């Protein structure tokens, strides 16, 4: 899987970091960011749930197939 964050759309709600703290964090300005090396979700089953939890759909999760 691949995870992408639309930084122009992100409002910094933090739902991604709360839902999947092993994949997402918030930068110094409070906006969503991926933890280093977690662009593929690191096998965390909560990565997709975090994308669904985003109130502005700023996170895209795609399969690598």
C-alpha positions in Angstrom: 0.0 0.0 0.0 1.0 3.6 -0.5 -0.1 6.5 1.6 -0.3 10.1 0.4 -1.3 13.2 2.2 -2.8 16.2 0.4 -1.1 18.9 2.5 -3.2 21.6 0.8 -6.4 19.9 2.0 -5.3 18.9 5.5 -6.8 21.1 8.3 -4.8 19.5 11.2 -7.6 17.7 12.9 -5.2 15.0 14.0 -7.6 12.1 13.6 -5.0 10.2 11.6 -2.4 10.5 14.3 -4.9 9.5 16.9 -6.1 6.5 14.9 -2.8 5.2 13.6 0.0 6.7 15.7 2.5 4.1 14.3 2.1 5.7 10.8 1.0 9.3 11.2 2.2 12.2 13.2 1.6 16.0 13.1 4.3 18.4 12.0 5.3 21.5 13.9 2.4 23.4 12.5 -0.1 20.7 13.5 -0.7 19.3 10.1 -0.6 15.6 9.2 2.7 13.9 8.3 3.9 10.4 7.8 6.4 9.0 10.2 9.8 8.4 8.4 9.7 5.1 6.6 5.9 4.7 6.9 4.9 5.7 3.4 3.7 2.1 2.9 1.8 2.0 6.1 4.3 -0.4 7.7 1.6 -3.1 7.7 -0.5 -1.2 10.2 -4.1 -2.2 9.7 -5.2 1.1 11.2 -3.7 3.1 8.3 -6.8 2.7 6.2 -9.0 3.5 9.1 -7.0 6.7 9.7 -7.7 7.7 6.1 -11.4 7.2 6.6 -11.3 9.2 9.8 -9.9 12.3 8.1 -12.7 14.8 8.1 -11.6 16.4 4.8 -10.4 13.2 3.0 -6.8 14.5 2.8 -5.3 11.0 3.0 -5.2 8.6 0.0 -4.4 5.0 0.5 -3.7 3.0 -2.6 -2.7 -0.6 -3.3 0.7 -1.3 -4.8 -0.6 -3.8 -7.3 
